[in-house]
Amino acid sequence: MDASEIEFLAEKTPISIVPNFTQEKLYLISGDVGPFAPGIPVEVPLWLGLNLRQRGKCRLVMPDWLDEEKLAEKKEEETQSKVFTEMPSEHYLIIAQLLLAAEPEGIPNPQEVKTLIKDIWDLRISKLRSSVADFILSDGTHAKLDRLTLLEINSIRPILPHSLDQLHRLAKSAHTNELSQTQEL
């Protein structure tokens, strides 16, 4: 799975919008949305909300977690915890980036929010890399990492199998050398 596929999945996340048009219910494969009435909030998939916003047909209602104060608390919680903390959304990074790009004026202090999201991402990736390094050094055969998002797992996916393959080759080579030395005696 690559980043574009993860973004596709993230765009299915429900979000509230405030439309400025009237429309009957839309019957989509993923489910019905609407009806739409000016000024009355309605929940739609993120992709539809972004499309309507781009066409000037609605205002996006930002999720509660996309707030500077809540993100600062989440960053502090992530910093203090040795394990991964529960994120407000499975796709927090992608949703934040899409919403900040589509309607930055809908978020107070958008630059600070971007910085906090990036800081949280950096903290979690650093924690993930150190977890992987500890796992590799411990000669573990399996590991359980709770509360990771798809994007975080995807970021480590290319290096982990390669590293484990290399360690397996080294261990196999060392074992072969030991056998050959014991057979010579």
VOTIDO-553574 format. One record per residue (C-alpha): residue in one letter; z, y negated, x negated. Coordinates in nm, 4 decimals. Each point is the difference from the previous one (the first is absolute). Example, Ala and Ser with C-alpha at 12.3 -4.5 7.8 and 13.67 -1.06 7.14 Angstrom:
2
<"A"; <0.7800; 0.4500; -1.2300>>
<"S"; <-0.0660; -0.3440; -0.1370>>
This chain:
185
<"M"; <0.0000; 0.0000; 0.0000>>
<"D"; <-0.0927; -0.3357; -0.1442>>
<"A"; <0.1278; -0.3502; 0.0737>>
<"S"; <-0.2720; -0.0751; 0.2559>>
<"E"; <0.0964; 0.3079; 0.2019>>
<"I"; <0.3639; -0.1039; -0.0093>>
<"E"; <-0.1002; -0.3489; 0.1159>>
<"F"; <-0.1929; 0.1605; 0.2855>>
<"L"; <0.3155; 0.1859; 0.1059>>
<"A"; <0.2082; -0.3176; -0.0328>>
<"E"; <-0.2366; -0.1872; 0.2301>>
<"K"; <0.1039; 0.2312; 0.2834>>
<"T"; <0.3519; -0.1478; -0.0101>>
<"P"; <0.0850; -0.1809; 0.3256>>
<"I"; <0.0469; -0.3753; -0.0168>>
<"S"; <0.0654; -0.2648; 0.2620>>
<"I"; <-0.2509; -0.2748; 0.0671>>
<"V"; <-0.0067; -0.2974; 0.2325>>
<"P"; <-0.3537; -0.0163; 0.1397>>
<"N"; <-0.1696; -0.3180; 0.1163>>
<"F"; <-0.2464; 0.1813; 0.2271>>
<"T"; <-0.0021; 0.2145; 0.3116>>
<"Q"; <-0.1235; 0.3580; -0.0124>>
<"E"; <0.0667; 0.3168; 0.1915>>
<"K"; <0.1429; 0.3030; -0.1742>>
<"L"; <-0.2063; 0.1387; -0.2904>>
<"Y"; <-0.0403; 0.3759; -0.0086>>
<"L"; <-0.0090; 0.1046; -0.3650>>
<"I"; <-0.0041; 0.3500; -0.1476>>
<"S"; <0.3422; -0.0647; -0.1529>>
<"G"; <0.1429; -0.1158; 0.3334>>
<"D"; <-0.0229; -0.2767; 0.2560>>
<"V"; <0.0869; -0.3592; -0.0890>>
<"G"; <0.0390; -0.2984; 0.2236>>
<"P"; <-0.0434; -0.1533; 0.2421>>
<"F"; <-0.0298; -0.3302; -0.1807>>
<"A"; <0.1185; -0.3265; 0.1507>>
<"P"; <0.0333; -0.3357; -0.1781>>
<"G"; <0.3465; -0.0562; -0.1443>>
<"I"; <0.1362; 0.3453; 0.0872>>
<"P"; <0.0757; 0.2202; -0.3024>>
<"V"; <-0.1671; 0.3398; -0.0109>>
<"E"; <0.0216; 0.2849; -0.2521>>
<"V"; <-0.3256; 0.1086; -0.1641>>
<"P"; <-0.0985; 0.1921; -0.3147>>
<"L"; <0.0041; -0.2175; -0.3112>>
<"W"; <-0.3773; 0.0319; -0.0474>>
<"L"; <-0.0620; -0.1406; 0.3485>>
<"G"; <0.2516; -0.2809; -0.0486>>
<"L"; <-0.1658; -0.0986; -0.3276>>
<"N"; <-0.3445; 0.0096; 0.1609>>
<"L"; <0.1109; -0.2156; 0.2932>>
<"R"; <0.1749; -0.2433; -0.2381>>
<"Q"; <-0.3144; -0.0276; -0.2115>>
<"R"; <-0.1967; -0.0920; 0.3119>>
<"G"; <0.2635; -0.2573; 0.1015>>
<"K"; <0.0999; 0.1928; 0.3131>>
<"C"; <0.3703; 0.0456; -0.0732>>
<"R"; <0.3020; -0.0838; -0.2085>>
<"L"; <0.1672; 0.2830; -0.1920>>
<"V"; <0.3723; 0.0522; 0.0523>>
<"M"; <0.1472; 0.0860; -0.3369>>
<"P"; <0.2255; 0.3065; -0.0198>>
<"D"; <0.3724; -0.0752; -0.0279>>
<"W"; <0.0181; 0.1554; -0.3463>>
<"L"; <-0.2628; -0.2413; -0.1381>>
<"D"; <0.2632; -0.2689; -0.0399>>
<"E"; <0.1100; -0.1543; -0.3282>>
<"E"; <0.3703; 0.0638; 0.0627>>
<"K"; <-0.0456; 0.3634; 0.1093>>
<"L"; <-0.2312; 0.0708; -0.2922>>
<"A"; <0.2532; -0.1514; -0.2420>>
<"E"; <0.2660; 0.2316; 0.1475>>
<"K"; <-0.2365; 0.2978; -0.0336>>
<"K"; <-0.0730; -0.0937; -0.3622>>
<"E"; <0.3723; -0.0194; -0.0756>>
<"E"; <0.0621; 0.3329; 0.1731>>
<"E"; <-0.2823; 0.1616; -0.1991>>
<"T"; <0.1342; -0.1491; -0.3230>>
<"Q"; <0.3540; 0.1283; 0.0616>>
<"S"; <-0.1008; 0.3497; 0.1090>>
<"K"; <-0.0801; 0.2780; -0.2440>>
<"V"; <-0.2069; 0.1786; 0.2644>>
<"F"; <-0.2852; -0.1324; 0.2109>>
<"T"; <0.1097; -0.1976; 0.3039>>
<"E"; <-0.1575; 0.0177; 0.3440>>
<"M"; <-0.2823; -0.2510; 0.0287>>
<"P"; <-0.0502; -0.2016; 0.3189>>
<"S"; <-0.3490; 0.1448; 0.0380>>
<"E"; <-0.1798; 0.3004; -0.1461>>
<"H"; <-0.2792; -0.2370; -0.1005>>
<"Y"; <0.2028; -0.3132; -0.0810>>
<"L"; <-0.2156; -0.1139; -0.2929>>
<"I"; <-0.3358; 0.0351; 0.1746>>
<"I"; <0.1219; -0.1525; 0.3262>>
<"A"; <0.1547; -0.2946; -0.1838>>
<"Q"; <-0.3170; -0.0617; -0.2009>>
<"L"; <-0.2238; 0.0169; 0.3078>>
<"L"; <0.2241; -0.2280; 0.2072>>
<"L"; <0.0483; -0.2504; -0.2812>>
<"A"; <-0.3756; -0.0172; -0.0500>>
<"A"; <-0.0759; -0.0320; 0.3719>>
<"E"; <0.2660; -0.2477; 0.1054>>
<"P"; <0.2100; -0.1428; -0.2844>>
<"E"; <0.1045; -0.2935; 0.2179>>
<"G"; <0.1777; 0.2456; 0.2304>>
<"I"; <0.2522; 0.0806; -0.2721>>
<"P"; <0.2479; -0.2568; -0.1329>>
<"N"; <-0.0198; -0.0183; -0.3817>>
<"P"; <-0.2965; 0.2377; -0.0359>>
<"Q"; <0.0012; -0.0228; -0.3815>>
<"E"; <0.3645; 0.1015; -0.0168>>
<"V"; <-0.0676; 0.2888; 0.2389>>
<"K"; <-0.2915; 0.1146; -0.2188>>
<"T"; <0.2234; -0.0157; -0.3059>>
<"L"; <0.2762; 0.1998; 0.1700>>
<"I"; <-0.2447; 0.2670; 0.1186>>
<"K"; <-0.1401; 0.0262; -0.3545>>
<"D"; <0.3522; 0.0180; -0.1467>>
<"I"; <0.0960; 0.2809; 0.2393>>
<"W"; <-0.3211; 0.1857; -0.0871>>
<"D"; <0.0661; -0.0412; -0.3739>>
<"L"; <0.3598; 0.1217; 0.0372>>
<"R"; <-0.1057; 0.3062; 0.1933>>
<"I"; <-0.2858; 0.0887; -0.2357>>
<"S"; <0.2306; -0.0393; -0.3002>>
<"K"; <0.2548; 0.2257; 0.1701>>
<"L"; <-0.2760; 0.2496; 0.0797>>
<"R"; <-0.1275; 0.0083; -0.3562>>
<"S"; <0.3476; 0.0521; -0.1427>>
<"S"; <0.0595; 0.2778; 0.2576>>
<"V"; <-0.3216; 0.1698; -0.1073>>
<"A"; <0.0930; -0.0368; -0.3684>>
<"D"; <0.3459; 0.1495; 0.0663>>
<"F"; <-0.1599; 0.2838; 0.1941>>
<"I"; <-0.2434; 0.0795; -0.2799>>
<"L"; <0.2712; -0.0127; -0.2668>>
<"S"; <0.2279; 0.2275; 0.2027>>
<"D"; <-0.2641; 0.2750; 0.0119>>
<"G"; <0.0363; 0.0055; 0.3771>>
<"T"; <-0.2233; 0.2116; 0.2179>>
<"H"; <0.0264; -0.2088; 0.3161>>
<"A"; <0.1401; -0.3315; 0.1145>>
<"K"; <0.0762; -0.1734; 0.3263>>
<"L"; <-0.0588; -0.3720; 0.0256>>
<"D"; <0.1018; -0.1408; 0.3363>>
<"R"; <-0.0983; -0.3328; 0.1508>>
<"L"; <-0.3192; -0.0530; -0.2005>>
<"T"; <-0.2999; -0.1576; 0.1669>>
<"L"; <-0.3485; 0.1480; -0.0170>>
<"L"; <-0.1192; -0.2773; -0.2300>>
<"E"; <0.2870; 0.0611; -0.2417>>
<"I"; <-0.0684; 0.3736; -0.0077>>
<"N"; <-0.3684; -0.0707; -0.0462>>
<"S"; <0.0705; -0.2288; -0.2962>>
<"I"; <0.1727; 0.2781; -0.1938>>
<"R"; <-0.2301; 0.2823; 0.1101>>
<"P"; <-0.2616; -0.0363; -0.2791>>
<"I"; <0.2482; 0.0250; -0.2875>>
<"L"; <0.2478; 0.2603; 0.1241>>
<"P"; <-0.2225; 0.3108; 0.0151>>
<"H"; <-0.1593; -0.0905; -0.3340>>
<"S"; <0.3425; -0.0406; -0.1637>>
<"L"; <0.1244; 0.3288; 0.1388>>
<"D"; <-0.3172; 0.1773; -0.1160>>
<"Q"; <0.0482; -0.1350; -0.3510>>
<"L"; <0.3644; 0.1120; -0.0055>>
<"H"; <-0.1024; 0.3446; 0.1218>>
<"R"; <-0.2608; 0.0258; -0.2774>>
<"L"; <0.2550; -0.1050; -0.2622>>
<"A"; <0.2564; 0.2490; 0.1294>>
<"K"; <-0.2618; 0.2773; 0.0086>>
<"S"; <-0.1098; -0.0855; -0.3534>>
<"A"; <0.3598; 0.0005; -0.1247>>
<"H"; <0.0617; 0.3351; 0.1697>>
<"T"; <-0.3181; 0.1463; -0.1563>>
<"N"; <0.1087; -0.1226; -0.3438>>
<"E"; <0.3446; 0.1575; 0.0426>>
<"L"; <-0.1570; 0.3326; 0.0994>>
<"S"; <-0.2355; -0.0003; -0.2958>>
<"Q"; <0.2863; -0.0789; -0.2399>>
<"T"; <0.2193; 0.2807; 0.1389>>
<"Q"; <-0.2887; 0.2460; -0.0220>>
<"E"; <-0.0562; -0.0868; -0.3680>>
<"L"; <0.3580; 0.0935; -0.0845>>
